[in-house]
């Protein structure tokens, strides 16, 4: 294949392509090209993958999956690693974040299957009683506002934004809930989970991992995940390792509107208590201007807001993100939660701390992907 130079494509065309990727996902490049009337889509995608390590992940609607997403704010034991919490909670966290500005502060986003709230409350209380994770509040996420990652001012030759902020505020992207009582099966959950765990995999590669025919995976993807509105959008990220995730916790809607001028703000959660959580993924050179902008907004609007930073590197030091807990979904269409196993996991971590073994010994990719994929194809067949 011929080499592709960064200046071969017009920036506005690449930005438009990335905009549509967040709506349509990484479907066949010919189909995508037809949808957006581009005849050079494949070359542009190859350029983005090679030059910017393009990653595309699925964003999902939890209710049809039988899941609820909870926001837990608290404080971690200084020797407890993010992977320790992930393992204790048996792979149910969707993300665990530690504040690099104040490393004992943490946020956990926890997937809880419907009907199992009391089980996880007992585990969290046990973690608190042993001083491993003290939580100051736990809130159900009531609503998710999704925003398209805005590349309209991105310079793809220089690999950076020309402007730190957009001229206008943005509106969230709303996609209708088409589930209408639809219950996804294990294959649907596995497609989502594997794709979220490994963003670079194609659907054909996902089918190979699962030991299922590609046509079957494609049918489930189009008829269930897209057709029933289970997938609500696609997270697109360039140069993922060069970012720092910023978390902003606040309770003022005017502040929310002004934050949408930050082009890398991608989603906002509205919590049950009326507060908001916003996630921003700036490139490192944008962090200081954004922090200054937030400080000015707080002053001008006379509001408070907590800002936390979670660098992607060193890996799993301040930020751990994971897939939906698809390995706990059974062929009978039910979620399995093993409370005793989680209690045993707490004991394991405590023993490790007592022995002084606080170093990272595993990663979510290794501990879950290898362990669960051994059995996944057998369950599906």
C-alpha positions as CSV (number, residue, x, y, z in Angstrom):
1,X,0.0,0.0,0.0
2,X,1.3,3.5,-0.9
3,X,2.5,5.8,1.9
4,X,0.0,8.4,3.0
5,X,1.4,11.9,3.8
6,X,-0.3,13.9,6.5
7,X,-1.0,16.8,4.2
8,X,-2.7,14.6,1.5
9,X,-6.2,15.1,2.9
10,X,-8.0,18.3,3.8
11,X,-8.4,18.8,7.5
12,X,-12.1,19.6,7.3
13,X,-12.7,16.3,5.4
14,X,-10.9,14.3,8.1
15,X,-12.8,16.1,10.8
16,X,-16.1,15.3,9.1
17,X,-15.1,11.6,8.7
18,X,-14.3,11.4,12.5
19,X,-17.6,13.1,13.2
20,X,-19.5,10.4,11.3
21,X,-17.4,7.6,12.8
22,X,-18.8,8.6,16.2
23,X,-22.3,8.1,14.8
24,X,-21.8,5.1,12.5
25,X,-18.8,3.3,14.0
26,X,-16.0,1.4,12.3
27,X,-18.3,-0.3,9.7
28,X,-16.9,-1.3,6.3
29,X,-15.0,1.6,4.8
30,X,-16.9,1.3,1.5
31,X,-20.3,1.5,3.3
32,X,-19.1,4.5,5.4
33,X,-17.8,6.2,2.3
34,X,-21.1,5.8,0.6
35,X,-23.0,7.2,3.6
36,X,-20.9,10.3,3.7
37,X,-20.2,10.6,0.0
38,X,-16.4,10.2,0.3
39,X,-14.5,8.1,-2.2
40,X,-11.2,8.1,-0.2
41,X,-12.5,6.8,3.1
42,X,-10.3,3.8,3.3
43,X,-7.1,5.8,2.8
44,X,-8.2,8.4,5.4
45,X,-8.9,5.7,7.9
46,X,-5.5,4.0,7.3
47,X,-3.8,7.4,7.7
48,X,-5.6,8.0,11.0
49,X,-4.8,4.5,12.3
50,X,-1.1,4.8,11.3
51,X,-0.5,8.4,12.2
52,X,-2.8,8.8,15.2
53,X,-3.4,5.2,16.5
54,X,-7.1,5.7,16.0
55,X,-9.3,3.9,18.6
56,X,-13.0,3.3,18.4
57,X,-15.0,1.9,21.3
58,X,-18.7,1.3,21.9
59,X,-20.9,3.4,24.2
60,X,-23.9,1.5,25.4
61,X,-27.3,2.0,26.9
62,X,-27.3,0.1,30.3
63,X,-31.0,-0.5,30.9
64,X,-31.6,-3.1,28.0
65,X,-28.5,-4.9,29.2
66,X,-30.0,-5.3,32.7
67,X,-27.3,-3.0,34.2
68,X,-27.1,0.2,36.2
69,X,-24.1,2.4,36.4
70,X,-23.2,3.9,39.7
71,X,-20.8,6.7,40.6
72,X,-18.7,6.2,43.8
73,X,-16.5,8.9,45.1
74,X,-14.1,8.2,47.9
75,X,-10.6,7.6,49.2
76,X,-8.3,4.7,48.4
77,X,-5.8,3.1,50.8
78,X,-2.4,4.4,49.6
79,X,-1.0,0.9,48.9
80,X,-4.1,-0.4,47.1
81,X,-3.7,-0.4,43.4
82,X,-6.5,0.3,40.9
83,X,-6.2,-3.3,39.7
84,X,-6.7,-4.5,43.2
85,X,-10.1,-2.8,43.4
86,X,-11.0,-4.1,39.9
87,X,-10.2,-7.6,41.0
88,X,-12.0,-7.3,44.3
89,X,-15.1,-6.2,42.6
90,X,-14.8,-9.1,40.2
91,X,-14.5,-7.1,36.9
92,X,-17.7,-5.1,37.5
93,X,-16.0,-1.6,37.5
94,X,-16.3,0.2,34.2
95,X,-13.6,2.7,35.3
96,X,-11.5,3.4,38.4
97,X,-9.9,6.8,38.6
98,X,-7.3,8.2,41.0
99,X,-6.7,11.9,41.3
100,X,-3.0,12.7,40.5
101,X,-3.5,16.1,42.3
102,X,-4.5,14.3,45.5
103,X,-3.7,10.6,45.0
104,X,-5.9,9.2,47.8
105,X,-9.0,10.6,46.1
106,X,-10.8,8.2,43.8
107,X,-13.8,7.7,41.6
108,X,-15.2,4.3,40.6
109,X,-17.9,3.7,38.0
110,X,-19.5,0.5,38.9
111,X,-21.8,-1.6,36.7
112,X,-24.4,-3.2,39.0
113,X,-26.9,-5.8,37.6
114,X,-30.5,-4.9,38.4
115,X,-31.5,-6.5,41.7
116,X,-28.0,-6.8,43.1
117,X,-27.6,-3.3,44.7
118,X,-27.6,-4.8,48.2
119,X,-24.9,-7.3,47.4
120,X,-22.5,-4.6,46.1
121,X,-23.4,-2.3,49.0
122,X,-22.3,-5.0,51.4
123,X,-19.0,-5.4,49.6
124,X,-18.4,-1.6,49.6
125,X,-19.2,-1.5,53.3
126,X,-16.7,-4.3,53.9
127,X,-14.0,-2.4,51.9
128,X,-14.7,0.6,54.0
129,X,-14.6,-1.3,57.3
130,X,-11.1,-2.6,56.4
131,X,-10.0,0.9,55.3
132,X,-9.3,-0.2,51.7
133,X,-11.8,2.1,50.0
134,X,-13.7,4.7,52.0
135,X,-16.5,6.1,50.0
136,X,-18.0,9.6,50.7
137,X,-21.0,9.0,48.4
138,X,-22.5,6.5,46.0
139,X,-25.0,7.7,43.4
140,X,-26.8,6.1,40.5
141,X,-26.3,7.7,37.2
142,X,-29.7,8.9,36.0
143,X,-28.9,10.3,32.6
144,X,-26.0,10.3,30.2
145,X,-25.3,13.3,27.9
146,X,-23.0,12.3,25.0
147,X,-21.1,14.9,23.0
148,X,-19.2,14.3,19.8
149,X,-15.4,14.7,20.1
150,X,-15.1,17.9,18.0
151,X,-12.2,17.9,15.5
152,X,-13.2,21.0,13.6
153,X,-10.2,23.0,14.7
154,X,-7.7,20.1,14.7
155,X,-4.5,20.4,12.6
156,X,-3.8,16.9,11.3
157,X,-0.4,17.8,10.0
158,X,0.8,19.2,13.3
159,X,-1.2,16.7,15.3
160,X,-2.8,19.3,17.7
161,X,-5.7,21.6,18.1
162,X,-5.3,25.0,16.6
163,X,-7.8,26.5,19.1
164,X,-8.2,25.3,22.7
165,X,-11.9,26.2,22.7
166,X,-14.9,26.2,20.3
167,X,-16.6,29.4,19.5
168,X,-20.1,28.1,20.3
169,X,-21.5,25.8,22.9
170,X,-22.4,22.2,21.8
171,X,-25.6,20.2,22.1
172,X,-25.5,16.6,23.2
173,X,-26.1,13.8,20.7
174,X,-29.4,12.1,21.4
175,X,-30.2,8.7,19.8
176,X,-33.6,7.1,20.4
177,X,-34.1,4.1,22.7
178,X,-35.4,1.4,20.3
179,X,-35.1,-1.5,22.6
180,X,-38.8,-1.7,23.4
181,X,-38.4,-4.6,25.8
182,X,-35.7,-6.3,23.8
183,X,-33.4,-8.6,25.8
184,X,-29.9,-9.0,24.4
185,X,-28.3,-12.5,24.5
186,X,-24.9,-13.6,25.5
187,X,-23.5,-13.2,22.0
188,X,-24.6,-9.5,22.0
189,X,-23.0,-8.9,25.4
190,X,-19.8,-10.7,24.3
191,X,-19.5,-8.6,21.1
192,X,-19.7,-5.4,23.1
193,X,-17.4,-6.6,25.9
194,X,-14.6,-7.9,23.6
195,X,-14.8,-4.8,21.4
196,X,-14.6,-2.5,24.4
197,X,-11.7,-4.4,25.8
198,X,-9.8,-4.3,22.5
199,X,-10.7,-1.2,20.6
200,X,-8.6,-2.0,17.5
201,X,-10.4,-5.4,16.7
202,X,-12.6,-5.6,13.7
203,X,-16.0,-7.4,13.9
204,X,-14.4,-10.2,11.9
205,X,-11.6,-10.6,14.5
206,X,-14.2,-10.5,17.3
207,X,-16.0,-13.4,15.5
208,X,-12.7,-15.4,15.3
209,X,-12.0,-14.9,19.0
210,X,-15.5,-16.0,19.9
211,X,-15.4,-19.0,17.5
212,X,-18.6,-17.8,15.8
213,X,-19.3,-17.2,12.1
214,X,-18.7,-13.7,11.0
215,X,-22.2,-13.5,9.4
216,X,-23.7,-14.3,12.8
217,X,-21.8,-11.6,14.6
218,X,-22.6,-9.1,11.8
219,X,-26.3,-10.0,12.1
220,X,-26.3,-9.5,15.9
221,X,-24.4,-6.2,15.5
222,X,-26.8,-4.7,12.9
223,X,-30.1,-6.2,14.1
224,X,-29.6,-6.0,17.9
225,X,-26.8,-3.7,18.9
226,X,-27.6,-1.0,16.3
227,X,-31.1,-1.8,15.4
228,X,-32.4,-1.9,19.0
229,X,-30.3,1.1,20.1
230,X,-28.1,-0.8,22.5
231,X,-25.0,1.0,21.2
232,X,-25.7,4.7,21.6
233,X,-22.5,6.0,19.9
234,X,-18.8,5.4,19.4
235,X,-16.0,6.9,21.4
236,X,-13.2,8.0,19.0
237,X,-9.7,8.9,20.3
238,X,-6.5,9.8,18.7
239,X,-3.1,9.4,20.3
240,X,-4.7,7.9,23.4
241,X,-1.5,7.6,25.4
242,X,-0.7,11.3,25.2
243,X,-3.9,12.3,27.0
244,X,-4.9,13.1,30.6
245,X,-8.5,12.5,31.6
246,X,-10.0,15.3,33.5
247,X,-13.0,14.8,35.8
248,X,-15.2,17.7,36.8
249,X,-17.8,17.4,39.5
250,X,-20.3,20.3,39.8
251,X,-24.0,21.2,40.3
252,X,-24.6,24.1,38.0
253,X,-26.2,23.7,34.6
254,X,-24.8,27.0,33.3
255,X,-21.3,25.7,34.0
256,X,-22.2,22.6,31.9
257,X,-23.2,24.7,28.9
258,X,-19.9,26.6,29.0
259,X,-17.9,23.4,29.4
260,X,-19.2,22.1,26.1
261,X,-16.9,24.7,24.4
262,X,-14.1,22.3,25.3
263,X,-13.8,20.2,22.1
264,X,-12.6,17.0,23.9
265,X,-15.5,16.9,26.4
266,X,-17.3,13.7,25.4
267,X,-19.8,12.8,28.0
268,X,-21.6,14.1,31.1
269,X,-23.4,12.1,33.7
270,X,-26.3,13.5,35.7
271,X,-26.4,11.8,39.1
272,X,-29.4,11.0,41.2
273,X,-28.6,13.8,43.6
274,X,-28.7,16.4,40.8
275,X,-24.9,16.9,40.5
276,X,-23.0,16.4,37.3
277,X,-19.9,14.6,36.3
278,X,-18.1,15.6,33.1
279,X,-15.2,13.8,31.3
280,X,-12.7,15.6,29.2
281,X,-9.8,14.1,27.3
282,X,-7.4,16.9,26.5
283,X,-4.0,16.4,24.9
284,X,-1.3,17.4,27.4
285,X,-0.7,20.8,25.9
286,X,-4.3,21.7,26.4
287,X,-4.5,21.0,30.2
288,X,-3.3,24.3,31.5
289,X,-5.6,26.4,29.3
290,X,-8.6,24.2,30.2
291,X,-7.8,24.5,34.0
292,X,-7.6,28.3,33.6
293,X,-10.9,28.3,31.7
294,X,-12.6,26.3,34.4
295,X,-11.2,28.6,37.1
296,X,-12.5,31.6,35.3
297,X,-16.0,30.0,34.8
298,X,-16.2,29.2,38.5
299,X,-15.4,32.8,39.4
300,X,-17.7,34.4,36.8
301,X,-20.6,32.1,37.6
302,X,-19.9,32.0,41.4
303,X,-20.1,28.2,41.5
304,X,-17.9,25.5,42.9
305,X,-16.5,22.6,40.9
306,X,-14.0,19.9,41.8
307,X,-11.4,19.1,39.1
308,X,-9.5,15.8,39.2
309,X,-6.7,14.6,36.8
310,X,-6.0,11.1,35.7
311,X,-3.0,10.7,33.4
312,X,-3.0,7.7,31.0
313,X,0.6,7.0,31.9
314,X,2.0,5.3,33.9
315,X,-0.5,2.7,32.9
316,X,-3.1,1.8,35.5
317,X,-1.5,4.2,38.0
318,X,-4.2,6.8,37.9
319,X,-6.7,5.5,35.3
320,X,-8.2,2.0,34.7
321,X,-11.0,1.6,32.2
322,X,-12.6,-1.7,31.3
323,X,-15.4,-3.3,29.4
324,X,-18.9,-4.1,30.6
325,X,-18.7,-7.2,32.8
326,X,-19.9,-9.5,30.0
327,X,-18.2,-12.5,31.4
328,X,-20.8,-12.6,34.2
329,X,-23.7,-12.9,31.7
330,X,-25.0,-16.4,31.3
331,X,-26.5,-18.3,28.4
332,X,-29.9,-18.2,30.2
333,X,-29.8,-14.4,29.9
334,X,-29.1,-13.6,33.6
335,X,-26.3,-11.9,35.5
336,X,-24.3,-13.8,38.0
337,X,-22.8,-12.0,41.0
338,X,-20.6,-14.0,43.4
339,X,-20.6,-12.1,46.7
340,X,-18.5,-14.8,48.4
341,X,-15.8,-14.5,45.7
342,X,-15.6,-10.8,46.2
343,X,-15.2,-11.2,50.0
344,X,-12.4,-13.7,49.3
345,X,-10.8,-11.2,46.9
346,X,-10.7,-8.7,49.7
347,X,-8.9,-11.2,51.9
348,X,-6.3,-11.8,49.1
349,X,-5.6,-8.1,48.8
350,X,-5.3,-7.7,52.5
351,X,-2.8,-10.5,52.7
352,X,-0.8,-9.0,49.9
353,X,-0.7,-5.7,51.7
354,X,0.4,-7.4,54.9
355,X,3.2,-9.1,53.0
356,X,4.3,-5.8,51.5
357,X,3.4,-6.8,48.0
358,X,1.8,-3.7,46.7
359,X,3.2,-3.8,43.2
360,X,1.1,-4.4,40.1
361,X,1.0,-8.1,39.4
362,X,-1.7,-8.3,36.7
363,X,-3.7,-6.2,34.3
364,X,-7.4,-6.3,33.5
365,X,-6.5,-7.4,29.9
366,X,-4.4,-10.3,31.1
367,X,-6.4,-11.4,34.1
368,X,-9.8,-11.3,32.4
369,X,-9.2,-11.6,28.7
370,X,-7.1,-14.8,28.9
371,X,-9.2,-16.3,31.7
372,X,-12.6,-15.7,30.2
373,X,-11.9,-16.3,26.5
374,X,-11.0,-19.9,27.3
375,X,-14.6,-20.5,28.1
376,X,-16.5,-18.0,26.1
377,X,-16.7,-19.9,22.8
378,X,-17.8,-23.1,24.6
379,X,-20.7,-21.1,26.2
380,X,-21.8,-19.7,22.9
381,X,-21.7,-23.0,21.0
